């Protein structure tokens, strides 16, 4: 294996009780030879998990789903506030500061990867 696909610095903000939507962020680095694609993402804490990109159009922020995320060889993709992020909908319980949860990512080439997400205060 020439290199690895790594997911690091995964974090999420805590959510107040009753809120069923959360966000997660991380750094995705493709140090492998071939380009890759993130095909599917899921988590035990949410019913639905999607990758979204925030785009500013005419001063208005809009979220667009990224159905398949391409990651070129040697590329680093930052998931960060006001940019690319993971949308967690149908949260099964609030995200509590200090707790962790898992994201399951399925890549076309690199296969299955897990990320430990740390919940931080806003």
Secondary structure as GFF3:
##gff-version 3
##sequence-region A 1 122
A	DSSP	beta_strand	5	13	.	.	.	ID=ss1
A	DSSP	beta_strand	21	30	.	.	.	ID=ss2
A	DSSP	beta_strand	36	42	.	.	.	ID=ss3
A	DSSP	beta_strand	46	57	.	.	.	ID=ss4
A	DSSP	beta_strand	60	65	.	.	.	ID=ss5
A	DSSP	beta_strand	69	71	.	.	.	ID=ss6
A	DSSP	beta_strand	76	78	.	.	.	ID=ss7
A	DSSP	beta_strand	84	91	.	.	.	ID=ss8
A	DSSP	beta_strand	100	107	.	.	.	ID=ss9
A	DSSP	beta_strand	111	120	.	.	.	ID=ss10
###
